[in-house]
Amino acid sequence: MDTFLSAVLGELASRSINFFINKSSKPKVLDVEDSMQRYLLRAQVIIDEATGHHITNSAMLQQLDMLKDAMYQGGYILDAFRYLCHNEKNTKDQVVSHSFSLSRVNSLKGIYSSKRKQRLSSTSNRKTQALEQLEDALQNLSCMILDVKELVVFMVSYPRLYCQPYSMHLLLGNCMFGHRMEAELVLNFLLHTQSNGAEELEVLPVVGPGKVGKSTLVAHVCNDERVRDHFLEIVFMSDHDFKDEKLTHLWEKCVKKYQKSMLNKDGKLLVVVEMAGDINEDEWKRKYDASKQCMTKGSKIIITSRSDKITKLGTTRAVTLKYMSHEACWYFFKTLTFGSTDPMMHPRMANLAMEISKMQKRSVFSSMSIICLLRDNFDIHFWCKVVTFLRGFRKWYASKFGEPPSDALNQNRPACLWRMLSTSKQIMVYHQYECSSEKEVPKVELRTVMYGNLKPSGRFDALSWRSPIPPYYIYTCEVRDLKTKSAKRKHS
């Protein structure tokens, strides 16, 4: 009886001390959270307003990118801190409800006490560290907002592009997220007019790793009305098509089209070349000289490639694309997944979404497929199944191939995927290719095969996700039944 009474009194004393500690530190935490929320809202207003203007000043674009990074970082740390507190509260409630039954067992008293002390110490350390990160992010964001005061004044002088949509998720779903500065640089290059004495054929290299959005960025800029009105024709080519005869044929076609249409007096041509690998500089010089002969003054060329060597081929500074930060990807993932729904109304689902976002390895293309899946199945039980499935699949893939599956897909190498509803069946991805025409896009989407009941027979083509901006990424796949395969081996 004395042992049980001492355990109960010890538990009550521990809970009382924790209550007073939490009560004394709670106003500080709430003040930091509230301040961060207000600064995030202020930064969002500035960025939304800037997005609606055609800003040509590169320094202003760079300053806006810095403000965006600070906003993404602050939002990410704030969400992580909130979900940490939410998880710890749930865990604490479960531990407290179970503590009295454990305290009745004398033999487990010492073990339980030591484990509880370790848990409380670990929780306190994580919370303190998260609060310090939140305070640093708040200070960084507040300084960035003060630095852009002049930018807000000058921004009004730039022409407005369009009216803002009602919700941010509508804008992010139809724009080139994370590459606003790069898009403006490409746009300024295309609309820039050379001086009268300049006879040089301008070339802009666009460089970046696989699936970072090079082709999508160029297609997004070329879809702008100002670019379409500036050039008589925009031609997309691969490095195999970039030959003298091909260019001559295209130019003759443009001249014939120009004779029938007077929309553009200069008849300028824009050629977009997608390089699969490196190119010899001598060969490029020969093609470049041939292009100058058959393309009128004011025509321009854009080259996209994964290799940094093409930067030497440009007549202007290359545009380099990089993968977005984890914080920016989380902002994109959360905004599109929850849409007009407040994530704080569903803290458990928001926590699961943050874990899924980390698994996508900062890839917008792989994120969009899972975003569409979660948005169409807005249910906590389904999201838990997806998280459990992805944990097991990624662990298996890393142990078998020594890399995440996204690396193989980004490098266009064969990859082996799982099906969530049937672990005995795998999806082999053999090849990937791009398609610019929406008419040629297959109706089957890869996510319906991975997470749904759809099981095509034989080899089939599946769409990665239905992007509003071309090109469309398509996979050549095949569903394999592991049970049938193992049975055939035993029979043999």
C-alpha positions as CSV (number, residue, x, y, z in Angstrom):
1,M,0.0,0.0,0.0
2,D,2.9,2.4,0.9
3,T,4.5,1.6,-2.4
4,F,1.4,2.3,-4.4
5,L,0.7,5.6,-2.5
6,S,4.3,6.8,-3.1
7,A,4.0,6.0,-6.9
8,V,0.7,8.0,-7.1
9,L,2.1,10.9,-5.2
10,G,5.2,10.9,-7.4
11,E,3.0,10.9,-10.5
12,L,0.9,13.8,-9.2
13,A,4.0,15.8,-8.3
14,S,5.5,15.2,-11.7
15,R,2.3,16.3,-13.4
16,S,2.0,19.4,-11.2
17,I,5.6,20.5,-12.0
18,N,5.0,20.0,-15.8
19,F,1.7,21.9,-15.5
20,F,3.4,24.9,-14.0
21,I,6.3,24.8,-16.4
22,N,4.0,24.6,-19.4
23,K,1.8,27.4,-18.0
24,S,4.7,29.7,-17.5
25,S,6.1,29.1,-21.0
26,K,2.8,29.0,-22.8
27,P,2.4,32.8,-23.3
28,K,5.8,33.0,-25.0
29,V,5.0,30.1,-27.3
30,L,1.7,31.7,-28.2
31,D,3.3,35.1,-28.8
32,V,5.9,33.6,-31.2
33,E,3.2,31.6,-33.1
34,D,0.9,34.6,-33.4
35,S,3.7,36.9,-34.5
36,M,4.9,34.3,-37.1
37,Q,1.3,33.9,-38.4
38,R,1.0,37.7,-38.9
39,Y,4.3,38.1,-40.6
40,L,3.5,35.2,-42.9
41,L,0.3,36.8,-43.9
42,R,2.1,40.1,-44.6
43,A,4.7,38.4,-46.7
44,Q,2.0,36.5,-48.6
45,V,0.2,39.8,-49.5
46,I,3.4,41.3,-50.9
47,I,4.2,38.2,-52.9
48,D,0.7,37.9,-54.3
49,E,0.7,41.5,-55.4
50,A,4.1,41.1,-57.0
51,T,3.0,38.0,-58.9
52,G,0.3,40.1,-60.7
53,H,2.9,42.5,-62.1
54,H,5.4,42.0,-65.0
55,I,8.6,42.9,-63.1
56,T,11.7,43.2,-65.4
57,N,14.2,44.4,-62.8
58,S,16.4,41.4,-61.9
59,A,17.4,42.8,-58.5
60,M,13.8,43.1,-57.5
61,L,13.1,39.6,-58.7
62,Q,16.0,38.3,-56.6
63,Q,14.8,40.2,-53.6
64,L,11.3,38.7,-54.1
65,D,12.8,35.2,-54.2
66,M,14.6,35.9,-51.0
67,L,11.4,36.9,-49.4
68,K,9.7,33.8,-50.7
69,D,12.4,31.6,-49.2
70,A,12.0,33.3,-45.8
71,M,8.2,32.9,-46.0
72,Y,8.5,29.2,-47.0
73,Q,11.0,28.5,-44.2
74,G,8.9,30.3,-41.6
75,G,5.7,28.5,-42.7
76,Y,7.5,25.1,-42.7
77,I,9.0,25.6,-39.2
78,L,5.6,26.9,-37.8
79,D,3.7,23.9,-39.2
80,A,6.4,21.5,-37.9
81,F,6.2,23.1,-34.4
82,R,2.4,22.9,-34.3
83,Y,2.3,19.3,-35.4
84,L,5.1,18.4,-32.9
85,C,3.0,19.9,-30.1
86,H,-0.1,18.1,-31.3
87,N,1.6,14.7,-31.5
88,E,3.2,15.2,-28.0
89,K,-0.2,16.1,-26.6
90,N,-1.7,12.9,-27.9
91,T,1.2,10.8,-26.8
92,K,1.2,12.4,-23.3
93,D,-2.6,11.7,-22.9
94,Q,-2.0,8.0,-23.8
95,V,1.0,7.8,-21.4
96,V,-0.9,9.4,-18.5
97,S,-4.0,7.2,-19.0
98,H,-1.8,4.1,-18.9
99,S,0.5,5.3,-16.0
100,F,-1.7,4.3,-13.0
101,S,-2.1,0.7,-14.2
102,L,1.7,0.5,-14.5
103,S,2.3,2.0,-11.1
104,R,0.4,-0.8,-9.4
105,V,3.1,-3.2,-10.5
106,N,6.0,-2.9,-8.0
107,S,8.5,-4.7,-10.2
108,L,8.1,-2.2,-13.0
109,K,8.2,0.9,-10.9
110,G,11.9,1.7,-11.5
111,I,11.8,0.9,-15.2
112,Y,8.7,3.0,-15.8
113,S,10.1,6.0,-13.8
114,S,13.4,6.0,-15.8
115,K,11.6,5.7,-19.1
116,R,9.2,8.5,-18.2
117,K,12.1,10.8,-17.3
118,Q,13.9,10.1,-20.6
119,R,10.7,10.7,-22.5
120,L,10.0,14.0,-20.7
121,S,13.6,15.1,-21.2
122,S,13.6,14.3,-24.9
123,T,10.2,16.0,-25.4
124,S,11.5,19.1,-23.6
125,N,14.6,19.3,-25.7
126,R,12.8,18.9,-29.0
127,K,10.3,21.5,-28.0
128,T,13.0,24.0,-26.9
129,Q,15.0,23.4,-30.1
130,A,11.8,23.8,-32.3
131,L,11.0,27.0,-30.4
132,E,14.5,28.4,-31.0
133,Q,14.2,27.6,-34.7
134,L,10.8,29.3,-34.8
135,E,12.2,32.5,-33.2
136,D,15.1,32.6,-35.7
137,A,12.8,32.1,-38.7
138,L,10.5,34.9,-37.3
139,Q,13.5,37.3,-37.0
140,N,14.7,36.5,-40.5
141,L,11.2,37.0,-42.0
142,S,10.6,40.3,-40.2
143,C,14.0,41.6,-41.5
144,M,13.1,40.5,-45.1
145,I,9.7,42.4,-44.9
146,L,11.5,45.5,-43.7
147,D,14.0,45.2,-46.6
148,V,11.3,45.1,-49.3
149,K,9.5,48.4,-48.3
150,E,11.0,50.2,-51.3
151,L,10.2,47.3,-53.5
152,V,6.5,47.6,-52.7
153,V,6.5,51.2,-53.7
154,F,8.3,50.6,-57.0
155,M,6.2,47.5,-57.8
156,V,3.1,49.6,-58.6
157,S,4.9,51.2,-61.6
158,Y,5.1,47.9,-63.4
159,P,2.2,46.8,-65.7
160,R,-0.3,44.4,-64.2
161,L,-0.5,40.9,-65.8
162,Y,-3.9,39.6,-64.6
163,C,-6.3,39.7,-61.7
164,Q,-5.6,37.5,-58.8
165,P,-7.7,34.4,-58.4
166,Y,-9.9,33.9,-55.4
167,S,-7.6,31.3,-53.8
168,M,-3.9,30.7,-54.0
169,H,-4.3,27.0,-54.8
170,L,-6.0,28.0,-58.1
171,L,-2.9,30.0,-59.1
172,L,-0.3,27.4,-58.0
173,G,-2.1,24.7,-60.0
174,N,-1.7,26.7,-63.3
175,C,1.7,28.4,-63.0
176,M,5.4,27.5,-62.9
177,F,5.8,27.4,-59.1
178,G,9.2,28.1,-57.7
179,H,10.7,29.5,-60.9
180,R,9.2,32.9,-61.2
181,M,12.6,34.6,-61.5
182,E,13.8,32.2,-64.1
183,A,10.6,32.6,-66.1
184,E,11.0,36.4,-66.1
185,L,14.6,36.0,-67.3
186,V,13.5,33.9,-70.2
187,L,10.7,36.2,-71.0
188,N,12.9,39.3,-71.0
189,F,15.4,37.5,-73.3
190,L,12.7,36.7,-75.8
191,L,11.1,40.2,-75.8
192,H,14.3,42.1,-75.8
193,T,15.1,43.8,-79.1
194,Q,18.7,44.1,-80.3
195,S,20.2,47.4,-81.5
196,N,20.1,48.2,-85.2
197,G,23.8,47.4,-85.7
198,A,23.7,44.0,-84.0
199,E,23.6,41.0,-86.4
200,E,24.1,38.3,-83.8
201,L,21.6,35.4,-83.5
202,E,20.9,35.3,-79.8
203,V,21.0,31.9,-77.9
204,L,19.9,31.3,-74.4
205,P,21.0,28.1,-72.6
206,V,18.6,26.7,-69.9
207,V,20.4,24.2,-67.6
208,G,19.2,22.0,-64.8
209,P,19.0,18.3,-63.5
210,G,16.3,15.9,-64.8
211,K,12.7,16.6,-64.0
212,V,13.5,20.0,-62.6
213,G,11.1,21.7,-65.1
214,K,13.3,23.0,-68.0
215,S,10.9,22.0,-70.8
216,T,7.9,23.0,-68.7
217,L,9.4,26.4,-68.0
218,V,10.1,27.1,-71.6
219,A,6.6,25.9,-72.7
220,H,5.1,28.1,-70.0
221,V,6.9,31.2,-71.2
222,C,6.2,30.4,-74.9
223,N,2.5,30.2,-74.0
224,D,2.5,33.9,-73.0
225,E,0.5,36.0,-75.4
226,R,3.3,38.6,-75.7
227,V,5.8,35.9,-76.9
228,R,3.3,34.4,-79.4
229,D,2.7,37.9,-80.8
230,H,6.4,38.7,-80.9
231,F,7.4,35.6,-83.1
232,L,5.8,34.5,-86.3
233,E,6.3,30.8,-85.3
234,I,7.7,28.8,-82.4
235,V,9.3,25.5,-83.2
236,F,10.2,22.8,-80.7
237,M,13.0,20.4,-81.8
238,S,15.3,17.7,-80.4
239,D,19.0,17.7,-80.9
240,H,18.5,15.0,-83.6
241,D,16.3,17.3,-85.6
242,F,18.6,20.3,-85.3
243,K,20.2,20.0,-88.7
244,D,20.8,22.4,-91.6
245,E,18.2,20.8,-93.9
246,K,15.6,20.8,-91.2
247,L,16.2,24.5,-90.4
248,T,16.0,25.4,-94.1
249,H,12.7,23.6,-94.5
250,L,11.3,25.2,-91.4
251,W,12.3,28.6,-92.6
252,E,10.7,28.1,-96.0
253,K,7.6,27.0,-94.3
254,C,7.6,30.1,-92.1
255,V,8.1,32.4,-95.2
256,K,5.1,30.8,-96.9
257,K,3.0,31.3,-93.7
258,Y,4.2,34.9,-93.5
259,Q,2.9,35.6,-97.1
260,K,-0.6,34.5,-96.0
261,S,-0.5,36.3,-92.6
262,M,0.5,39.9,-91.8
263,L,0.3,39.4,-88.0
264,N,4.1,39.9,-87.6
265,K,6.0,42.3,-89.9
266,D,9.4,41.0,-89.0
267,G,8.7,37.3,-89.5
268,K,10.9,36.3,-86.5
269,L,11.3,32.7,-85.6
270,L,11.9,31.1,-82.2
271,V,13.6,27.7,-82.1
272,V,13.6,25.6,-78.9
273,V,16.1,22.8,-78.9
274,E,16.1,20.1,-76.3
275,M,19.6,18.5,-76.0
276,A,19.6,14.9,-74.7
277,G,23.4,15.1,-73.9
278,D,26.5,17.1,-74.7
279,I,27.2,18.6,-78.1
280,N,30.5,19.2,-80.0
281,E,31.4,22.9,-80.1
282,D,32.6,22.6,-83.7
283,E,29.4,20.9,-84.8
284,W,27.3,23.6,-83.0
285,K,29.3,26.4,-84.7
286,R,28.4,24.9,-88.1
287,K,24.7,24.6,-87.2
288,Y,24.7,28.1,-85.7
289,D,26.2,29.6,-88.9
290,A,23.6,27.8,-91.0
291,S,20.9,29.1,-88.7
292,K,22.0,32.7,-89.2
293,Q,21.6,32.3,-92.9
294,C,18.1,31.0,-92.9
295,M,16.6,32.9,-89.9
296,T,15.7,36.5,-90.1
297,K,17.0,39.2,-87.8
298,G,15.4,39.1,-84.4
299,S,15.0,35.3,-84.4
300,K,16.2,33.5,-81.3
301,I,17.2,30.1,-80.0
302,I,16.7,28.5,-76.6
303,I,18.7,25.3,-75.7
304,T,17.7,23.1,-72.8
305,S,20.0,20.4,-71.4
306,R,21.1,18.7,-68.2
307,S,24.8,19.3,-69.1
308,D,26.5,22.5,-67.9
309,K,28.7,22.4,-71.1
310,I,26.0,24.1,-73.2
311,T,26.5,27.3,-71.2
312,K,29.5,28.0,-73.6
313,L,27.1,28.0,-76.6
314,G,25.0,30.9,-75.4
315,T,25.3,34.5,-76.4
316,T,23.9,35.5,-73.0
317,R,24.1,34.3,-69.4
318,A,22.5,30.9,-69.0
319,V,19.4,30.3,-66.8
320,T,20.0,27.6,-64.3
321,L,17.2,25.7,-62.6
322,K,17.6,23.9,-59.3
323,Y,15.3,21.7,-57.2
324,M,13.3,23.7,-54.7
325,S,13.9,23.6,-50.9
326,H,12.0,21.3,-48.6
327,E,10.2,24.4,-47.2
328,A,9.0,25.6,-50.6
329,C,7.9,22.1,-51.6
330,W,5.9,21.8,-48.4
331,Y,4.2,25.1,-49.1
332,F,3.3,23.9,-52.6
333,F,2.2,20.5,-51.4
334,K,0.1,21.8,-48.5
335,T,-1.6,24.5,-50.6
336,L,-2.6,22.3,-53.4
337,T,-3.5,19.3,-51.2
338,F,-5.8,21.1,-48.8
339,G,-7.1,23.7,-51.3
340,S,-9.5,26.1,-49.6
341,T,-9.6,23.9,-46.4
342,D,-7.6,25.1,-43.4
343,P,-4.9,22.5,-42.6
344,M,-5.1,23.4,-38.9
345,M,-8.7,22.0,-38.9
346,H,-7.2,18.6,-39.7
347,P,-3.8,18.5,-37.7
348,R,-3.4,14.7,-38.0
349,M,-3.9,14.8,-41.8
350,A,-1.5,17.8,-42.1
351,N,1.1,15.9,-40.2
352,L,0.7,12.9,-42.6
353,A,0.9,15.3,-45.5
354,M,4.2,16.7,-44.3
355,E,5.7,13.3,-44.0
356,I,4.5,12.4,-47.6
357,S,5.9,15.7,-48.9
358,K,9.4,14.8,-47.4
359,M,9.3,11.5,-49.3
360,Q,8.9,13.2,-52.7
361,K,12.5,14.5,-52.6
362,R,11.7,18.0,-53.7
363,S,10.3,16.9,-57.0
364,V,7.2,18.8,-58.2
365,F,6.4,16.2,-60.8
366,S,6.3,13.3,-58.4
367,S,4.5,15.5,-55.8
368,M,1.7,16.4,-58.2
369,S,0.6,12.7,-58.7
370,I,0.3,12.1,-55.0
371,I,-1.3,15.5,-54.4
372,C,-4.1,14.6,-56.8
373,L,-4.5,11.2,-55.1
374,L,-4.8,12.7,-51.6
375,R,-7.1,15.5,-52.8
376,D,-9.5,13.0,-54.4
377,N,-9.5,10.8,-51.3
378,F,-9.7,13.3,-48.4
379,D,-10.0,10.8,-45.7
380,I,-7.7,10.2,-42.7
381,H,-7.9,6.4,-42.9
382,F,-6.9,6.4,-46.6
383,W,-4.0,8.8,-45.9
384,C,-2.7,6.5,-43.2
385,K,-2.7,3.6,-45.6
386,V,-0.8,5.7,-48.1
387,V,1.9,6.7,-45.5
388,T,2.2,3.1,-44.4
389,F,2.5,1.9,-48.0
390,L,5.1,4.5,-48.9
391,R,7.2,3.8,-45.8
392,G,7.4,0.0,-46.6
393,F,8.0,0.6,-50.3
394,R,10.8,3.1,-49.8
395,K,12.5,0.9,-47.2
396,W,12.3,-2.1,-49.5
397,Y,13.5,-0.2,-52.6
398,A,16.5,1.3,-50.7
399,S,17.6,-2.0,-49.3
400,K,17.3,-3.7,-52.7
401,F,18.7,-1.0,-55.1
402,G,20.5,1.3,-52.7
403,E,18.7,4.5,-53.8
404,P,15.2,6.1,-53.7
405,P,12.9,5.2,-56.7
406,S,12.8,8.8,-57.7
407,D,16.5,8.7,-58.8
408,A,15.9,5.9,-61.3
409,L,12.8,7.7,-62.7
410,N,14.5,11.0,-63.0
411,Q,17.4,9.4,-64.9
412,N,15.0,7.5,-67.2
413,R,16.2,4.1,-65.9
414,P,13.9,1.1,-65.3
415,A,12.3,1.1,-62.0
416,C,10.1,-1.4,-60.0
417,L,7.0,0.0,-58.2
418,W,4.5,-1.5,-55.8
419,R,0.7,-1.6,-55.9
420,M,-0.9,-0.5,-52.6
421,L,-3.9,-2.8,-52.8
422,S,-1.9,-5.9,-53.8
423,T,1.6,-6.3,-52.6
424,S,2.0,-9.5,-54.6
425,K,1.9,-7.4,-57.8
426,Q,4.6,-5.0,-59.0
427,I,4.7,-2.4,-61.7
428,M,7.7,-2.4,-64.0
429,V,8.6,1.0,-65.5
430,Y,10.7,0.4,-68.6
431,H,10.9,3.7,-70.4
432,Q,9.8,7.4,-70.1
433,Y,9.1,9.9,-72.8
434,E,7.5,13.3,-73.3
435,C,4.5,14.3,-75.3
436,S,3.5,17.8,-76.3
437,S,0.1,17.0,-77.8
438,E,-2.8,16.5,-75.4
439,K,-4.5,14.3,-78.0
440,E,-1.7,11.7,-77.8
441,V,-1.8,11.5,-74.0
442,P,-3.0,8.1,-72.7
443,K,-6.2,7.9,-70.6
444,V,-4.5,5.7,-67.9
445,E,-2.7,7.5,-65.1
446,L,0.1,5.8,-63.1
447,R,-1.5,6.7,-59.8
448,T,-4.7,4.8,-60.6
449,V,-2.6,1.7,-61.2
450,M,-0.4,2.1,-58.1
451,Y,-3.2,3.1,-55.6
452,G,-6.4,2.0,-57.3
453,N,-8.0,-1.2,-58.6
454,L,-7.1,-0.6,-62.2
455,K,-4.8,-3.4,-63.6
456,P,-4.1,-3.1,-67.3
457,S,-2.9,-6.2,-69.1
458,G,0.4,-6.5,-70.9
459,R,2.5,-3.4,-71.6
460,F,0.8,-0.1,-71.4
461,D,1.5,3.6,-71.4
462,A,0.5,5.6,-68.3
463,L,0.4,9.3,-67.7
464,S,2.4,10.7,-64.8
465,W,-0.2,13.4,-64.1
466,R,-2.4,15.7,-66.2
467,S,-0.4,18.9,-66.2
468,P,-2.1,22.2,-67.4
469,I,1.3,23.0,-69.0
470,P,3.0,20.7,-71.6
471,P,5.0,18.6,-72.0
472,Y,3.3,15.5,-70.5
473,Y,5.5,12.8,-69.0
474,I,4.4,9.2,-70.0
475,Y,5.7,5.9,-68.7
476,T,5.8,2.5,-70.5
477,C,4.8,0.0,-67.8
478,E,3.8,-3.6,-67.2
479,V,2.0,-5.2,-64.1
480,R,3.7,-8.3,-62.9
481,D,2.2,-11.0,-60.6
482,L,4.9,-12.2,-58.3
483,K,2.9,-15.3,-57.1
484,T,2.4,-16.6,-60.6
485,K,6.1,-15.9,-61.4
486,S,7.3,-17.8,-58.3
487,A,4.9,-20.7,-59.1
488,K,6.3,-21.0,-62.6
489,R,9.8,-21.2,-61.2
490,K,8.9,-24.0,-58.8
491,H,7.1,-25.9,-61.5
492,S,10.1,-25.6,-63.8
